[in-house]
């Protein structure tokens, strides 16, 4: 359920020992809803991370690491300006250079 509350974008990144894919997740719900469920959301995120770490299949990219960062932002809450912690979640996966599932399903050729 936690991952369904999030959207994300994936970027390619480089490390000394190779390339990785990093997915940045952000909440799709209203901030007040997110803050009300923050403690539960963090637990659910960690449960998802544990599940990803256990996955081992030849057709699934390998999960490598995660990071959670909270930044303070000034937001209006109930008519008052307050500092609120806005979480960001990052998932790091092995990089797969042969395109994406959409291209594969469409039968497009990949550069090798």
C-alpha positions in Angstrom: 0.0 0.0 0.0 2.8 2.4 0.8 4.3 2.4 -2.7 0.9 3.1 -4.2 0.9 6.5 -2.3 4.1 7.5 -4.1 5.2 8.4 -7.5 8.7 8.6 -8.7 11.2 9.4 -11.4 14.3 7.3 -12.3 17.6 8.8 -13.2 20.9 7.1 -14.3 23.8 7.6 -12.0 27.5 6.8 -12.0 29.6 5.2 -9.3 33.3 4.3 -9.4 32.5 0.7 -10.1 29.7 1.2 -12.6 26.3 2.7 -13.4 23.1 2.6 -11.2 19.5 3.6 -11.6 18.1 5.8 -8.8 14.4 6.2 -8.2 13.3 9.2 -6.3 9.9 8.7 -4.7 7.5 11.5 -3.6 4.1 11.5 -2.0 1.0 11.7 -4.2 -1.3 12.5 -1.3 -2.0 15.8 0.4 0.7 16.8 2.9 -1.6 16.8 5.9 -2.6 13.2 5.0 1.1 12.3 4.6 2.1 13.8 8.0 -0.8 12.0 9.7 0.5 8.7 8.5 4.3 9.5 8.6 5.2 7.0 11.2 3.3 4.2 9.5 4.6 5.3 6.1 8.2 5.0 7.2 7.6 1.5 8.6 5.8 0.5 5.3 8.7 1.9 3.3 11.2 -0.1 5.3 9.1 -3.2 4.8 9.1 -2.6 1.1 12.9 -2.2 1.2 13.3 -5.5 3.0 11.1 -7.2 0.3 13.2 -5.6 -2.5 16.4 -6.8 -0.9 15.1 -10.4 -0.8 14.2 -10.4 -4.5 16.5 -12.6 -6.5 15.3 -13.3 -10.1 17.2 -13.3 -13.4 14.5 -10.9 -14.9 14.5 -8.4 -12.1 17.2 -5.8 -11.6 19.0 -6.1 -8.3 18.1 -3.7 -5.5 21.3 -2.1 -4.1 20.5 0.5 -1.4 18.1 3.1 -0.2 18.2 6.6 1.4 15.6 8.6 3.3 16.1 12.4 3.6 13.9 14.9 5.3 14.1 18.5 4.4 12.4 21.4 6.3 10.0 23.5 4.3 7.8 26.4 5.4 4.2 25.5 4.7 0.8 26.8 5.6 -1.0 24.4 8.0 -4.3 25.4 9.4 -3.8 29.1 8.5 -0.3 29.3 10.1 3.2 29.2 8.5 5.2 26.4 10.1 8.3 24.4 9.4 7.4 20.9 8.3 9.7 18.0 7.5 9.1 16.7 4.0 10.5 13.3 3.4 12.1 12.1 0.2 12.9 8.4 -0.4 15.5 7.1 -2.8 15.9 3.6 -4.1 19.1 2.5 -5.9 19.0 -0.4 -8.4 21.5 -2.1 -10.7 21.5 -0.3 -14.0 20.1 -2.2 -17.0 21.5 -0.7 -20.2 19.2 -2.5 -22.7 16.2 0.0 -22.7 13.0 -0.4 -20.7 10.0 -2.7 -20.5 7.9 -0.4 -22.7 10.3 -0.6 -25.5 10.7 -4.3 -25.1 6.9 -4.8 -25.3 6.7 -2.6 -28.3 9.3 -4.7 -30.1 11.8 -1.8 -30.5 15.5 -2.6 -31.1 18.0 -1.7 -28.4 21.5 -0.3 -28.9 24.0 -2.7 -27.6 
